[in-house]
């Protein structure tokens, strides 16, 4: 096991490495917030916990380093989102911004809303239904 601490223009970074020299833990802070990243045995980031200007976020990544699940409170609005293997949003619970393709109008759903999307990002189902 080893560790490194560095301070650059962006701020301090603490890295922890396993016995094989693979990064397993990173802690950083900068003017926009702070973050903690946990890596798997191959050194791939798998979990990120951050607090940024908009609020806290927890992101889970797959083996290809794509975000697959995210829990966040952004500007005091909660959201849980699930993404497919290509990174497209497929399901969300909570505040989600959707765009009406015909008009371009944007809507943000209530905290109690479940929204399901197809692979192109079209809303398949939204509960409760918009009035």
C-alpha positions as CSV (number, residue, x, y, z in Angstrom):
1,X,0.0,0.0,0.0
2,X,1.1,3.5,-0.7
3,X,-0.2,7.0,-0.8
4,X,0.5,10.3,-2.5
5,X,-0.6,13.8,-1.6
6,X,-0.3,16.6,-4.2
7,X,-1.4,20.2,-4.4
8,X,-1.9,21.7,-7.8
9,X,-3.7,24.7,-9.3
10,X,-7.0,23.0,-8.8
11,X,-6.4,22.0,-5.1
12,X,-5.2,19.1,-3.0
13,X,-5.5,15.4,-4.1
14,X,-4.9,12.4,-1.9
15,X,-4.4,9.1,-3.7
16,X,-4.2,5.6,-2.1
17,X,-2.7,2.6,-4.0
18,X,-2.9,-1.1,-3.4
19,X,0.0,-3.5,-3.1
20,X,0.1,-3.8,-7.0
21,X,0.3,-0.1,-7.5
22,X,-3.3,0.3,-8.7
23,X,-5.2,3.4,-7.5
24,X,-8.0,2.4,-5.2
25,X,-9.0,5.7,-3.5
26,X,-8.9,9.4,-4.5
27,X,-10.0,12.4,-2.4
28,X,-9.9,15.8,-3.9
29,X,-11.1,19.4,-3.3
30,X,-11.2,22.5,-5.4
31,X,-13.1,25.8,-5.7
32,X,-16.2,24.0,-7.0
33,X,-16.4,21.3,-4.2
34,X,-15.0,18.0,-3.0
35,X,-15.0,14.5,-4.2
36,X,-14.2,10.9,-3.2
37,X,-13.6,8.2,-5.9
38,X,-13.3,4.5,-5.1
39,X,-11.6,2.3,-7.7
40,X,-11.9,-1.5,-8.3
41,X,-8.9,-3.9,-8.3
42,X,-8.1,-2.9,-11.9
43,X,-7.9,0.8,-11.0
44,X,-11.2,1.7,-12.7
45,X,-13.4,4.3,-11.0
46,X,-16.6,2.6,-9.7
47,X,-18.1,4.9,-7.1
48,X,-17.9,8.7,-6.9
49,X,-19.3,10.8,-4.0
50,X,-19.1,14.5,-4.6
51,X,-20.4,17.8,-3.2
52,X,-20.5,20.5,-5.9
53,X,-22.0,24.0,-6.0
54,X,-25.4,22.5,-7.0
55,X,-25.5,19.8,-4.3
56,X,-24.4,16.3,-3.4
57,X,-24.1,13.4,-5.9
58,X,-23.4,9.7,-5.6
59,X,-22.5,8.0,-9.0
60,X,-22.0,4.3,-9.7
61,X,-20.0,3.3,-12.7
62,X,-19.8,0.0,-14.8
63,X,-16.6,-1.7,-15.8
64,X,-16.4,0.5,-18.9
65,X,-16.4,3.6,-16.7
66,X,-19.9,4.7,-17.7
67,X,-22.2,6.2,-15.2
68,X,-25.0,3.7,-14.7
69,X,-26.8,5.0,-11.5
70,X,-26.8,8.4,-9.9
71,X,-28.4,9.7,-6.7
72,X,-28.3,13.5,-6.4
73,X,-29.8,16.6,-4.8
74,X,-29.2,19.4,-7.3
75,X,-30.4,22.9,-6.4
76,X,-32.5,21.2,-3.6
77,X,-34.3,18.9,-6.1
78,X,-33.8,15.2,-5.5
79,X,-33.3,12.6,-8.3
80,X,-32.4,9.0,-8.8
81,X,-31.4,8.1,-12.3
82,X,-30.5,4.8,-14.1
83,X,-28.6,4.8,-17.4
84,X,-28.1,2.1,-20.0
85,X,-24.8,0.7,-21.3
86,X,-24.5,3.6,-23.8
87,X,-25.0,6.2,-21.1
88,X,-28.6,7.1,-22.1
89,X,-31.0,8.0,-19.3
90,X,-33.6,5.1,-19.1
91,X,-35.4,5.7,-15.8
92,X,-35.6,8.5,-13.2
93,X,-37.3,9.0,-9.9
94,X,-37.7,12.5,-8.8
95,X,-37.1,15.8,-10.5
96,X,-36.2,15.2,-14.1
97,X,-36.1,17.7,-16.9
98,X,-37.9,16.6,-20.1
99,X,-38.2,18.4,-23.4
100,X,-41.3,18.2,-25.6
101,X,-39.8,17.5,-29.1
102,X,-42.6,19.2,-31.0
103,X,-42.4,22.5,-29.2
104,X,-39.0,22.5,-27.4
105,X,-40.8,23.3,-24.1
106,X,-38.9,22.1,-21.0
107,X,-40.6,20.7,-18.0
108,X,-39.2,19.6,-14.6
109,X,-41.2,16.8,-12.9
110,X,-42.1,16.8,-9.2
111,X,-40.1,14.9,-6.6
112,X,-42.6,12.1,-6.6
113,X,-42.4,11.4,-10.4
114,X,-41.3,8.1,-12.0
115,X,-40.2,8.6,-15.6
116,X,-39.2,5.8,-18.0
117,X,-37.4,6.5,-21.3
118,X,-36.6,4.5,-24.5
119,X,-33.1,4.3,-25.9
120,X,-33.7,7.5,-27.9
121,X,-34.7,9.4,-24.8
122,X,-38.4,9.5,-25.6
123,X,-40.7,9.3,-22.5
124,X,-42.4,5.9,-22.4
125,X,-44.2,6.4,-19.1
126,X,-44.5,9.1,-16.5
127,X,-46.3,8.6,-13.2
128,X,-48.2,10.4,-12.0
129,X,-49.3,11.6,-15.4
130,X,-48.9,15.2,-16.2
131,X,-52.1,17.2,-16.0
